[in-house]
């Protein structure tokens, strides 16, 4: 039983050390992307109306 528990804990630790950092990075990247898109939308909403014929970038 002790051997099985040790193996289970070893597998769990290995999974946490290999999978969790990748998931955290992916979640952080998704959050950053959402924050940047939201910021861009807010800025565009506050921008003054552009008249026709003006070059908008």
N, C-alpha and C positions, 0 to 999 in steps of 0.2 A: 504494500500500500504506500509506503513511504517513497519507494522508487517511482511509482505512478504519479504521486503528488509532485514530486520533484520535477518529473518530466513535464507535467502539465504547467507548472509555474515557469519552467524554462521556455516552453513554447509560447506562453502568454507574454512573457517579458520580451521575447524575440519579436513577436507580432507587434507589440506596442512600440518597440524601438525602431522597427522598419516601416510600419504603416502609418503610425500616428503623425510623424513629422511631415510626411508627404501630404496627408490630408489637411494638416494645419496650413501648409504653404498654399495648397489649392484654395482653401477657404479664405485665406488672407488675400490672395490674388483676385478672387471673385468679389470680395468686399471692396477692395480698392477700385476695381473696375466699375462697380455700382456707384461708388462715391464720386468717381470722376464723371460718369454719365449724368448723375443727378446735378452736380455742380455746373456742367455744361448746359443742361436744360434750364437751370435757374438763371444763369447768365444770359441766355438767349431770351428768356422771358422778360428780363429787365432791360434789354437793349432797346434803344429807340428804333422806331420804324425807319426802314431804309427806303428812300425814294427810288422809283424806277430808273434804270439806266446806271445805277451806282454799282461798281464792282465790289461784290461781297465775298470775303474769303473766310 
